[in-house]
Amino acid sequence: MMTARGRSRWWQRLQVFGEDDLLALAGRERLERGRVLAGTIDDLYEDEWSICGTVHDGKAYLAMVHHVGSPLSCECDCPDGAPGRWCEHVVAVGLCYLEGG
């Protein structure tokens, strides 16, 4: 559930990852591409395990960051989004979340 300020109650209790984590997992190129795509996201949703959103990049892709447990994991239904592969859509969801959705 998102609060009026855009941050979920889960985030307010504990921020479980940061931009440095996304950089380490995805690399600089995907981080920068994700930054561009972060503005295209709608339907950003969070539960106690994951953050997911629809990223519009020519087509609509559902991307998720699973933030419970270690290490972080992800999923995306794009052609480059094999389970655990940090595509730019997953990075975009992570960045959008960190920026307050």
C-alpha positions, 0 to 999 in steps of 0.5 A: 500500500502506497502512502500519500508521499509515494513511499510504501509502509514497507519502505519506511520501515527499511530501505532494502536496496539502493542505486549502488546495488542496481549498478552492481547487478546490472552495470552502468549501461543498463542503469542509464537505460533504466533511468530513461525508462523509469518515467514510462512506468505505470501500475507500480505496486509493492507488497512485502516481497516485491516491487513490480510495474509495467514498463513501456518500451515499445511494448509493455513489459511487466518487471519485478524486483524481489527485495526479500532475502539476499541477494536481490532477484528479479523477473521481466517478461521482455526478451532479455529478461530471463529470471535473475537477469537484470534488464533495463526494465527491472532496473527502471522499476527499482529506480522508480521505487527508489525515487518514490514511485 
